[in-house]
Amino acid sequence: MKGFAVLVALAALVLAGYSTMQTMQLRAEVSLLKAQLAQQKRSNDLLAQAVQSVQQAKDAIGQVDTDRASGALQRAGTALSAAAKTAGEKAGPAIRWLEGQVKSLGDQVRGSQGGQR
């Protein structure tokens, strides 16, 4: 009977150890997923800022306000640079498209500034 009790106690100890190990692995995975989610949210926020700045630049160009357009394009470029550092592969095409928009609008602003001088 003592042998059976020892065997049951040993089995309980092994199960407790295994359970603890599984719990630690799950906590590590949850921490990793939380970090990835925070990074994705930051990237999305930066992309949203860039889109908003590009729209502000377009509006300013439409109103022939090159100074405001330049500032908006600079903000868009800064947000895109930061987003490119944190964004995943799926955001790559959106970032490249927005960079093209910023470059195109920047060319328009520089052309307008040259015509004013």
A tleap script that builds the chain and sets N, CA, C and O, in Angstrom:
source leaprc.protein.ff14SB
mol = sequence {
  NMET LYS GLY PHE ALA VAL LEU VAL ALA LEU
  ALA ALA LEU VAL LEU ALA GLY TYR SER THR
  MET GLN THR MET GLN LEU ARG ALA GLU VAL
  SER LEU LEU LYS ALA GLN LEU ALA GLN GLN
  LYS ARG SER ASN ASP LEU LEU ALA GLN ALA
  VAL GLN SER VAL GLN GLN ALA LYS ASP ALA
  ILE GLY GLN VAL ASP THR ASP ARG ALA SER
  GLY ALA LEU GLN ARG ALA GLY THR ALA LEU
  SER ALA ALA ALA LYS THR ALA GLY GLU LYS
  ALA GLY PRO ALA ILE ARG TRP LEU GLU GLY
  GLN VAL LYS SER LEU GLY ASP GLN VAL ARG
  GLY SER GLN GLY GLY GLN CARG
}
set mol.1.N position { 0.813 -1.184 0.000 }
set mol.1.CA position { 0.000 0.000 0.000 }
set mol.1.C position { 0.865 1.260 0.000 }
set mol.1.O position { 0.539 2.254 -0.649 }
set mol.2.N position { 1.975 1.198 0.742 }
set mol.2.CA position { 2.869 2.358 0.779 }
set mol.2.C position { 3.425 2.636 -0.614 }
set mol.2.O position { 3.577 3.793 -1.007 }
set mol.3.N position { 3.723 1.590 -1.348 }
set mol.3.CA position { 4.260 1.753 -2.706 }
set mol.3.C position { 3.265 2.446 -3.615 }
set mol.3.O position { 3.642 3.284 -4.435 }
set mol.4.N position { 1.987 2.096 -3.471 }
set mol.4.CA position { 0.949 2.727 -4.283 }
set mol.4.C position { 0.809 4.208 -3.934 }
set mol.4.O position { 0.648 5.044 -4.822 }
set mol.5.N position { 0.871 4.528 -2.656 }
set mol.5.CA position { 0.766 5.918 -2.200 }
set mol.5.C position { 1.944 6.737 -2.720 }
set mol.5.O position { 1.772 7.881 -3.141 }
set mol.6.N position { 3.118 6.160 -2.690 }
set mol.6.CA position { 4.306 6.850 -3.213 }
set mol.6.C position { 4.148 7.073 -4.712 }
set mol.6.O position { 4.481 8.144 -5.219 }
set mol.7.N position { 3.643 6.073 -5.419 }
set mol.7.CA position { 3.440 6.186 -6.859 }
set mol.7.C position { 2.428 7.279 -7.186 }
set mol.7.O position { 2.633 8.053 -8.121 }
set mol.8.N position { 1.345 7.346 -6.428 }
set mol.8.CA position { 0.330 8.387 -6.636 }
set mol.8.C position { 0.923 9.769 -6.338 }
set mol.8.O position { 0.677 10.716 -7.084 }
set mol.9.N position { 1.684 9.891 -5.283 }
set mol.9.CA position { 2.305 11.167 -4.926 }
set mol.9.C position { 3.298 11.589 -6.007 }
set mol.9.O position { 3.357 12.762 -6.379 }
set mol.10.N position { 4.062 10.651 -6.499 }
set mol.10.CA position { 5.024 10.949 -7.562 }
set mol.10.C position { 4.296 11.385 -8.831 }
set mol.10.O position { 4.714 12.338 -9.489 }
set mol.11.N position { 3.217 10.699 -9.176 }
set mol.11.CA position { 2.429 11.068 -10.360 }
set mol.11.C position { 1.849 12.473 -10.200 }
set mol.11.O position { 1.850 13.257 -11.149 }
set mol.12.N position { 1.356 12.789 -9.006 }
set mol.12.CA position { 0.804 14.120 -8.747 }
set mol.12.C position { 1.890 15.184 -8.871 }
set mol.12.O position { 1.639 16.267 -9.399 }
set mol.13.N position { 3.071 14.889 -8.397 }
set mol.13.CA position { 4.192 15.821 -8.488 }
set mol.13.C position { 4.585 16.056 -9.941 }
set mol.13.O position { 4.837 17.192 -10.344 }
set mol.14.N position { 4.638 15.003 -10.714 }
set mol.14.CA position { 4.974 15.122 -12.137 }
set mol.14.C position { 3.914 15.940 -12.862 }
set mol.14.O position { 4.248 16.815 -13.660 }
set mol.15.N position { 2.648 15.669 -12.595 }
set mol.15.CA position { 1.569 16.426 -13.229 }
set mol.15.C position { 1.608 17.904 -12.833 }
set mol.15.O position { 1.368 18.779 -13.666 }
set mol.16.N position { 1.907 18.175 -11.580 }
set mol.16.CA position { 2.006 19.565 -11.123 }
set mol.16.C position { 3.160 20.267 -11.839 }
set mol.16.O position { 3.017 21.415 -12.260 }
set mol.17.N position { 4.280 19.601 -11.980 }
set mol.17.CA position { 5.420 20.182 -12.691 }
set mol.17.C position { 5.100 20.438 -14.151 }
set mol.17.O position { 5.435 21.492 -14.692 }
set mol.18.N position { 4.450 19.474 -14.790 }
set mol.18.CA position { 4.068 19.626 -16.197 }
set mol.18.C position { 3.083 20.781 -16.359 }
set mol.18.O position { 3.197 21.581 -17.287 }
set mol.19.N position { 2.124 20.857 -15.455 }
set mol.19.CA position { 1.133 21.928 -15.497 }
set mol.19.C position { 1.802 23.300 -15.335 }
set mol.19.O position { 1.452 24.251 -16.034 }
set mol.20.N position { 2.748 23.392 -14.425 }
set mol.20.CA position { 3.476 24.644 -14.208 }
set mol.20.C position { 4.257 25.034 -15.456 }
set mol.20.O position { 4.277 26.202 -15.846 }
set mol.21.N position { 4.904 24.044 -16.082 }
set mol.21.CA position { 5.673 24.310 -17.298 }
set mol.21.C position { 4.752 24.806 -18.416 }
set mol.21.O position { 5.097 25.755 -19.120 }
set mol.22.N position { 3.597 24.182 -18.585 }
set mol.22.CA position { 2.637 24.588 -19.603 }
set mol.22.C position { 2.134 26.008 -19.340 }
set mol.22.O position { 1.992 26.806 -20.267 }
set mol.23.N position { 1.869 26.311 -18.084 }
set mol.23.CA position { 1.397 27.643 -17.712 }
set mol.23.C position { 2.444 28.698 -18.046 }
set mol.23.O position { 2.107 29.768 -18.553 }
set mol.24.N position { 3.703 28.406 -17.768 }
set mol.24.CA position { 4.778 29.355 -18.072 }
set mol.24.C position { 4.901 29.563 -19.580 }
set mol.24.O position { 5.109 30.688 -20.032 }
set mol.25.N position { 4.776 28.489 -20.362 }
set mol.25.CA position { 4.845 28.615 -21.816 }
set mol.25.C position { 3.685 29.455 -22.348 }
set mol.25.O position { 3.880 30.292 -23.230 }
set mol.26.N position { 2.501 29.241 -21.825 }
set mol.26.CA position { 1.343 30.020 -22.257 }
set mol.26.C position { 1.499 31.495 -21.907 }
set mol.26.O position { 1.146 32.366 -22.702 }
set mol.27.N position { 2.018 31.772 -20.736 }
set mol.27.CA position { 2.247 33.173 -20.348 }
set mol.27.C position { 3.247 33.834 -21.276 }
set mol.27.O position { 3.071 34.992 -21.656 }
set mol.28.N position { 4.297 33.111 -21.644 }
set mol.28.CA position { 5.296 33.654 -22.577 }
set mol.28.C position { 4.660 33.931 -23.936 }
set mol.28.O position { 4.937 34.960 -24.552 }
set mol.29.N position { 3.814 33.023 -24.403 }
set mol.29.CA position { 3.139 33.229 -25.684 }
set mol.29.C position { 2.194 34.419 -25.632 }
set mol.29.O position { 2.138 35.205 -26.579 }
set mol.30.N position { 1.457 34.562 -24.548 }
set mol.30.CA position { 0.546 35.694 -24.387 }
set mol.30.C position { 1.325 37.003 -24.378 }
set mol.30.O position { 0.896 37.982 -24.988 }
set mol.31.N position { 2.463 37.028 -23.693 }
set mol.31.CA position { 3.292 38.234 -23.662 }
set mol.31.C position { 3.783 38.593 -25.060 }
set mol.31.O position { 3.776 39.761 -25.447 }
set mol.32.N position { 4.208 37.589 -25.810 }
set mol.32.CA position { 4.670 37.821 -27.180 }
set mol.32.C position { 3.540 38.359 -28.047 }
set mol.32.O position { 3.739 39.303 -28.812 }
set mol.33.N position { 2.363 37.768 -27.932 }
set mol.33.CA position { 1.219 38.229 -28.727 }
set mol.33.C position { 0.809 39.651 -28.350 }
set mol.33.O position { 0.442 40.441 -29.219 }
set mol.34.N position { 0.867 39.976 -27.075 }
set mol.34.CA position { 0.552 41.345 -26.640 }
set mol.34.C position { 1.546 42.336 -27.234 }
set mol.34.O position { 1.158 43.416 -27.679 }
set mol.35.N position { 2.819 41.974 -27.244 }
set mol.35.CA position { 3.843 42.855 -27.816 }
set mol.35.C position { 3.618 43.038 -29.318 }
set mol.35.O position { 3.739 44.147 -29.839 }
set mol.36.N position { 3.292 41.950 -30.007 }
set mol.36.CA position { 3.029 42.044 -31.441 }
set mol.36.C position { 1.800 42.898 -31.715 }
set mol.36.O position { 1.793 43.688 -32.659 }
set mol.37.N position { 0.776 42.751 -30.913 }
set mol.37.CA position { -0.439 43.540 -31.078 }
set mol.37.C position { -0.164 45.025 -30.845 }
set mol.37.O position { -0.657 45.873 -31.588 }
set mol.38.N position { 0.609 45.333 -29.830 }
set mol.38.CA position { 0.960 46.731 -29.552 }
set mol.38.C position { 1.765 47.327 -30.712 }
set mol.38.O position { 1.553 48.479 -31.091 }
set mol.39.N position { 2.677 46.548 -31.266 }
set mol.39.CA position { 3.487 47.012 -32.394 }
set mol.39.C position { 2.596 47.247 -33.618 }
set mol.39.O position { 2.766 48.238 -34.328 }
set mol.40.N position { 1.659 46.348 -33.862 }
set mol.40.CA position { 0.760 46.500 -34.999 }
set mol.40.C position { -0.130 47.727 -34.818 }
set mol.40.O position { -0.377 48.468 -35.770 }
set mol.41.N position { -0.606 47.936 -33.603 }
set mol.41.CA position { -1.447 49.111 -33.335 }
set mol.41.C position { -0.651 50.392 -33.569 }
set mol.41.O position { -1.160 51.343 -34.160 }
set mol.42.N position { 0.584 50.415 -33.111 }
set mol.42.CA position { 1.437 51.597 -33.309 }
set mol.42.C position { 1.647 51.851 -34.798 }
set mol.42.O position { 1.573 52.991 -35.256 }
set mol.43.N position { 1.904 50.799 -35.539 }
set mol.43.CA position { 2.098 50.920 -36.981 }
set mol.43.C position { 0.832 51.445 -37.662 }
set mol.43.O position { 0.900 52.320 -38.526 }
set mol.44.N position { -0.321 50.904 -37.264 }
set mol.44.CA position { -1.587 51.367 -37.837 }
set mol.44.C position { -1.845 52.833 -37.510 }
set mol.44.O position { -2.319 53.588 -38.359 }
set mol.45.N position { -1.532 53.234 -36.282 }
set mol.45.CA position { -1.708 54.635 -35.891 }
set mol.45.C position { -0.813 55.545 -36.730 }
set mol.45.O position { -1.240 56.618 -37.156 }
set mol.46.N position { 0.426 55.115 -36.967 }
set mol.46.CA position { 1.347 55.919 -37.778 }
set mol.46.C position { 0.877 56.008 -39.224 }
set mol.46.O position { 0.978 57.063 -39.849 }
set mol.47.N position { 0.369 54.913 -39.750 }
set mol.47.CA position { -0.159 54.942 -41.123 }
set mol.47.C position { -1.370 55.872 -41.211 }
set mol.47.O position { -1.522 56.607 -42.187 }
set mol.48.N position { -2.220 55.840 -40.200 }
set mol.48.CA position { -3.383 56.736 -40.187 }
set mol.48.C position { -2.935 58.195 -40.141 }
set mol.48.O position { -3.524 59.044 -40.810 }
set mol.49.N position { -1.906 58.490 -39.363 }
set mol.49.CA position { -1.366 59.850 -39.310 }
set mol.49.C position { -0.823 60.259 -40.674 }
set mol.49.O position { -1.026 61.390 -41.116 }
set mol.50.N position { -0.134 59.335 -41.339 }
set mol.50.CA position { 0.424 59.636 -42.658 }
set mol.50.C position { -0.685 59.914 -43.666 }
set mol.50.O position { -0.595 60.858 -44.450 }
set mol.51.N position { -1.725 59.095 -43.645 }
set mol.51.CA position { -2.851 59.306 -44.565 }
set mol.51.C position { -3.499 60.657 -44.307 }
set mol.51.O position { -3.824 61.384 -45.246 }
set mol.52.N position { -3.686 60.991 -43.038 }
set mol.52.CA position { -4.291 62.276 -42.692 }
set mol.52.C position { -3.404 63.434 -43.161 }
set mol.52.O position { -3.909 64.432 -43.675 }
set mol.53.N position { -2.100 63.304 -42.989 }
set mol.53.CA position { -1.179 64.363 -43.415 }
set mol.53.C position { -1.160 64.497 -44.933 }
set mol.53.O position { -1.085 65.609 -45.456 }
set mol.54.N position { -1.228 63.377 -45.642 }
set mol.54.CA position { -1.279 63.437 -47.110 }
set mol.54.C position { -2.553 64.161 -47.545 }
set mol.54.O position { -2.518 64.984 -48.460 }
set mol.55.N position { -3.664 63.859 -46.900 }
set mol.55.CA position { -4.922 64.537 -47.250 }
set mol.55.C position { -4.827 66.035 -46.954 }
set mol.55.O position { -5.307 66.857 -47.735 }
set mol.56.N position { -4.210 66.385 -45.830 }
set mol.56.CA position { -4.034 67.802 -45.506 }
set mol.56.C position { -3.156 68.489 -46.552 }
set mol.56.O position { -3.406 69.632 -46.932 }
set mol.57.N position { -2.129 67.781 -47.008 }
set mol.57.CA position { -1.258 68.345 -48.041 }
set mol.57.C position { -2.028 68.561 -49.338 }
set mol.57.O position { -1.870 69.593 -49.991 }
set mol.58.N position { -2.867 67.585 -49.717 }
set mol.58.CA position { -3.676 67.737 -50.930 }
set mol.58.C position { -4.605 68.939 -50.807 }
set mol.58.O position { -4.746 69.720 -51.749 }
set mol.59.N position { -5.237 69.086 -49.648 }
set mol.59.CA position { -6.124 70.221 -49.420 }
set mol.59.C position { -5.356 71.536 -49.515 }
set mol.59.O position { -5.832 72.498 -50.117 }
set mol.60.N position { -4.170 71.572 -48.919 }
set mol.60.CA position { -3.356 72.790 -48.943 }
set mol.60.C position { -2.903 73.115 -50.361 }
set mol.60.O position { -2.869 74.284 -50.745 }
set mol.61.N position { -2.557 72.104 -51.139 }
set mol.61.CA position { -2.159 72.341 -52.532 }
set mol.61.C position { -3.354 72.907 -53.306 }
set mol.61.O position { -3.202 73.820 -54.118 }
set mol.62.N position { -4.532 72.358 -53.045 }
set mol.62.CA position { -5.740 72.866 -53.701 }
set mol.62.C position { -6.008 74.322 -53.361 }
set mol.62.O position { -6.598 75.049 -54.160 }
set mol.63.N position { -5.581 74.748 -52.190 }
set mol.63.CA position { -5.767 76.133 -51.761 }
set mol.63.C position { -4.521 76.971 -52.035 }
set mol.63.O position { -4.442 78.124 -51.613 }
set mol.64.N position { -3.562 76.401 -52.731 }
set mol.64.CA position { -2.292 77.032 -53.085 }
set mol.64.C position { -1.578 77.555 -51.834 }
set mol.64.O position { -1.033 78.659 -51.834 }
set mol.65.N position { -1.589 76.758 -50.787 }
set mol.65.CA position { -0.890 77.081 -49.544 }
set mol.65.C position { 0.305 76.131 -49.439 }
set mol.65.O position { 0.236 75.097 -48.774 }
set mol.66.N position { 1.392 76.497 -50.102 }
set mol.66.CA position { 2.544 75.603 -50.209 }
set mol.66.C position { 3.248 75.400 -48.869 }
set mol.66.O position { 3.813 74.334 -48.623 }
set mol.67.N position { 3.218 76.402 -48.012 }
set mol.67.CA position { 3.861 76.241 -46.701 }
set mol.67.C position { 3.138 75.184 -45.867 }
set mol.67.O position { 3.766 74.316 -45.260 }
set mol.68.N position { 1.825 75.271 -45.849 }
set mol.68.CA position { 1.042 74.283 -45.104 }
set mol.68.C position { 1.188 72.898 -45.739 }
set mol.68.O position { 1.268 71.892 -45.034 }
set mol.69.N position { 1.220 72.853 -47.059 }
set mol.69.CA position { 1.386 71.577 -47.763 }
set mol.69.C position { 2.741 70.963 -47.435 }
set mol.69.O position { 2.839 69.759 -47.197 }
set mol.70.N position { 3.785 71.790 -47.422 }
set mol.70.CA position { 5.125 71.280 -47.091 }
set mol.70.C position { 5.168 70.713 -45.679 }
set mol.70.O position { 5.757 69.656 -45.452 }
set mol.71.N position { 4.554 71.400 -44.740 }
set mol.71.CA position { 4.515 70.913 -43.359 }
set mol.71.C position { 3.771 69.600 -43.252 }
set mol.71.O position { 4.211 68.689 -42.551 }
set mol.72.N position { 2.643 69.495 -43.944 }
set mol.72.CA position { 1.856 68.256 -43.906 }
set mol.72.C position { 2.641 67.111 -44.534 }
set mol.72.O position { 2.613 65.987 -44.033 }
set mol.73.N position { 3.336 67.394 -45.624 }
set mol.73.CA position { 4.137 66.348 -46.275 }
set mol.73.C position { 5.305 65.920 -45.394 }
set mol.73.O position { 5.677 64.747 -45.374 }
set mol.74.N position { 5.871 66.857 -44.679 }
set mol.74.CA position { 6.963 66.505 -43.765 }
set mol.74.C position { 6.446 65.600 -42.636 }
set mol.74.O position { 7.098 64.624 -42.263 }
set mol.75.N position { 5.274 65.936 -42.102 }
set mol.75.CA position { 4.678 65.087 -41.068 }
set mol.75.C position { 4.367 63.695 -41.624 }
set mol.75.O position { 4.581 62.687 -40.950 }
set mol.76.N position { 3.865 63.652 -42.848 }
set mol.76.CA position { 3.552 62.364 -43.473 }
set mol.76.C position { 4.820 61.540 -43.649 }
set mol.76.O position { 4.825 60.338 -43.381 }
set mol.77.N position { 5.879 62.172 -44.093 }
set mol.77.CA position { 7.144 61.459 -44.273 }
set mol.77.C position { 7.688 60.919 -42.967 }
set mol.77.O position { 8.198 59.800 -42.917 }
set mol.78.N position { 7.583 61.705 -41.911 }
set mol.78.CA position { 8.045 61.273 -40.589 }
set mol.78.C position { 7.229 60.076 -40.103 }
set mol.78.O position { 7.785 59.101 -39.597 }
set mol.79.N position { 5.915 60.159 -40.259 }
set mol.79.CA position { 5.044 59.055 -39.819 }
set mol.79.C position { 5.316 57.800 -40.642 }
set mol.79.O position { 5.315 56.694 -40.101 }
set mol.80.N position { 5.549 57.961 -41.944 }
set mol.80.CA position { 5.831 56.795 -42.792 }
set mol.80.C position { 7.165 56.161 -42.433 }
set mol.80.O position { 7.286 54.936 -42.428 }
set mol.81.N position { 8.158 56.972 -42.137 }
set mol.81.CA position { 9.457 56.422 -41.738 }
set mol.81.C position { 9.323 55.595 -40.468 }
set mol.81.O position { 9.875 54.499 -40.368 }
set mol.82.N position { 8.593 56.124 -39.508 }
set mol.82.CA position { 8.389 55.392 -38.256 }
set mol.82.C position { 7.557 54.135 -38.490 }
set mol.82.O position { 7.842 53.086 -37.913 }
set mol.83.N position { 6.540 54.235 -39.329 }
set mol.83.CA position { 5.685 53.072 -39.606 }
set mol.83.C position { 6.470 51.981 -40.319 }
set mol.83.O position { 6.272 50.797 -40.046 }
set mol.84.N position { 7.351 52.364 -41.223 }
set mol.84.CA position { 8.139 51.374 -41.963 }
set mol.84.C position { 9.031 50.560 -41.034 }
set mol.84.O position { 9.327 49.398 -41.312 }
set mol.85.N position { 9.454 51.164 -39.942 }
set mol.85.CA position { 10.318 50.453 -38.990 }
set mol.85.C position { 9.549 49.429 -38.167 }
set mol.85.O position { 10.120 48.432 -37.726 }
set mol.86.N position { 8.261 49.668 -37.958 }
set mol.86.CA position { 7.487 48.784 -37.085 }
set mol.86.C position { 6.472 47.930 -37.824 }
set mol.86.O position { 5.951 46.966 -37.264 }
set mol.87.N position { 6.188 48.266 -39.057 }
set mol.87.CA position { 5.117 47.576 -39.784 }
set mol.87.C position { 5.534 46.188 -40.225 }
set mol.87.O position { 6.715 45.908 -40.430 }
set mol.88.N position { 4.556 45.340 -40.363 }
set mol.88.CA position { 4.786 44.004 -40.879 }
set mol.88.C position { 4.776 44.008 -42.398 }
set mol.88.O position { 4.619 45.052 -43.032 }
set mol.89.N position { 4.947 42.822 -42.969 }
set mol.89.CA position { 4.999 42.680 -44.414 }
set mol.89.C position { 3.707 43.133 -45.089 }
set mol.89.O position { 3.743 43.698 -46.183 }
set mol.90.N position { 2.583 42.892 -44.452 }
set mol.90.CA position { 1.295 43.223 -45.057 }
set mol.90.C position { 1.119 44.727 -45.264 }
set mol.90.O position { 0.382 45.145 -46.156 }
set mol.91.N position { 1.780 45.530 -44.455 }
set mol.91.CA position { 1.655 46.984 -44.572 }
set mol.91.C position { 2.601 47.557 -45.618 }
set mol.91.O position { 2.478 48.727 -45.980 }
set mol.92.N position { 3.535 46.765 -46.106 }
set mol.92.CA position { 4.527 47.237 -47.069 }
set mol.92.C position { 3.933 47.924 -48.285 }
set mol.92.O position { 4.359 49.032 -48.611 }
set mol.93.N position { 2.959 47.313 -48.980 }
set mol.93.CA position { 2.386 47.971 -50.155 }
set mol.93.C position { 1.731 49.313 -49.833 }
set mol.93.O position { 1.854 50.262 -50.608 }
set mol.94.N position { 1.039 49.400 -48.703 }
set mol.94.CA position { 0.398 50.660 -48.315 }
set mol.94.C position { 1.451 51.727 -48.039 }
set mol.94.O position { 1.284 52.885 -48.424 }
set mol.95.N position { 2.523 51.341 -47.377 }
set mol.95.CA position { 3.593 52.299 -47.083 }
set mol.95.C position { 4.226 52.789 -48.374 }
set mol.95.O position { 4.454 53.987 -48.541 }
set mol.96.N position { 4.514 51.864 -49.292 }
set mol.96.CA position { 5.128 52.268 -50.568 }
set mol.96.C position { 4.199 53.180 -51.367 }
set mol.96.O position { 4.655 54.145 -51.980 }
set mol.97.N position { 2.902 52.878 -51.364 }
set mol.97.CA position { 1.949 53.723 -52.074 }
set mol.97.C position { 1.909 55.123 -51.469 }
set mol.97.O position { 1.928 56.123 -52.186 }
set mol.98.N position { 1.855 55.180 -50.134 }
set mol.98.CA position { 1.833 56.485 -49.465 }
set mol.98.C position { 3.122 57.256 -49.714 }
set mol.98.O position { 3.091 58.474 -49.891 }
set mol.99.N position { 4.255 56.557 -49.729 }
set mol.99.CA position { 5.523 57.229 -50.033 }
set mol.99.C position { 5.491 57.821 -51.435 }
set mol.99.O position { 6.004 58.916 -51.664 }
set mol.100.N position { 4.888 57.096 -52.370 }
set mol.100.CA position { 4.729 57.619 -53.732 }
set mol.100.C position { 3.856 58.859 -53.753 }
set mol.100.O position { 4.143 59.820 -54.467 }
set mol.101.N position { 2.780 58.832 -52.960 }
set mol.101.CA position { 1.905 59.997 -52.869 }
set mol.101.C position { 2.652 61.206 -52.310 }
set mol.101.O position { 2.527 62.321 -52.816 }
set mol.102.N position { 3.431 60.961 -51.254 }
set mol.102.CA position { 4.203 62.049 -50.638 }
set mol.102.C position { 5.196 62.626 -51.637 }
set mol.102.O position { 5.344 63.844 -51.735 }
set mol.103.N position { 5.877 61.757 -52.376 }
set mol.103.CA position { 6.849 62.220 -53.363 }
set mol.103.C position { 6.165 63.024 -54.465 }
set mol.103.O position { 6.641 64.094 -54.845 }
set mol.104.N position { 5.045 62.508 -54.976 }
set mol.104.CA position { 4.315 63.198 -56.035 }
set mol.104.C position { 3.810 64.562 -55.566 }
set mol.104.O position { 3.947 65.559 -56.274 }
set mol.105.N position { 3.234 64.596 -54.387 }
set mol.105.CA position { 2.745 65.864 -53.851 }
set mol.105.C position { 3.902 66.818 -53.556 }
set mol.105.O position { 3.788 68.027 -53.752 }
set mol.106.N position { 5.011 66.262 -53.086 }
set mol.106.CA position { 6.194 67.100 -52.842 }
set mol.106.C position { 6.693 67.732 -54.129 }
set mol.106.O position { 7.087 68.898 -54.140 }
set mol.107.N position { 6.679 66.963 -55.220 }
set mol.107.CA position { 7.066 67.519 -56.526 }
set mol.107.C position { 6.121 68.645 -56.934 }
set mol.107.O position { 6.556 69.665 -57.469 }
set mol.108.N position { 4.820 68.455 -56.680 }
set mol.108.CA position { 3.845 69.498 -57.005 }
set mol.108.C position { 4.107 70.764 -56.188 }
set mol.108.O position { 4.042 71.876 -56.711 }
set mol.109.N position { 4.401 70.584 -54.916 }
set mol.109.CA position { 4.648 71.742 -54.041 }
set mol.109.C position { 5.903 72.472 -54.496 }
set mol.109.O position { 5.915 73.699 -54.594 }
set mol.110.N position { 6.960 71.711 -54.773 }
set mol.110.CA position { 8.195 72.353 -55.230 }
set mol.110.C position { 7.978 73.072 -56.560 }
set mol.110.O position { 8.548 74.140 -56.784 }
set mol.111.N position { 7.170 72.504 -57.435 }
set mol.111.CA position { 6.861 73.146 -58.706 }
set mol.111.C position { 6.070 74.417 -58.484 }
set mol.111.O position { 6.300 75.412 -59.170 }
set mol.112.N position { 5.145 74.407 -57.543 }
set mol.112.CA position { 4.360 75.602 -57.223 }
set mol.112.C position { 5.227 76.685 -56.591 }
set mol.112.O position { 5.066 77.872 -56.871 }
set mol.113.N position { 6.145 76.255 -55.738 }
set mol.113.CA position { 7.025 77.228 -55.081 }
set mol.113.C position { 7.958 77.859 -56.106 }
set mol.113.O position { 8.263 79.048 -56.019 }
set mol.114.N position { 8.408 77.080 -57.065 }
set mol.114.CA position { 9.288 77.611 -58.100 }
set mol.114.C position { 8.577 78.605 -58.978 }
set mol.114.O position { 9.178 79.579 -59.430 }
set mol.115.N position { 7.289 78.371 -59.230 }
set mol.115.CA position { 6.497 79.270 -60.062 }
set mol.115.C position { 6.171 80.568 -59.343 }
set mol.115.O position { 5.926 81.591 -59.982 }
set mol.116.N position { 6.166 80.531 -57.998 }
set mol.116.CA position { 5.839 81.734 -57.236 }
set mol.116.C position { 7.026 82.677 -57.111 }
set mol.116.O position { 6.864 83.876 -56.883 }
set mol.117.N position { 8.213 82.121 -57.263 }
set mol.117.CA position { 9.390 82.953 -57.024 }
set mol.117.C position { 9.852 83.627 -58.258 }
set mol.117.O position { 10.836 84.366 -58.226 }
savepdb mol mol.pdb
quit
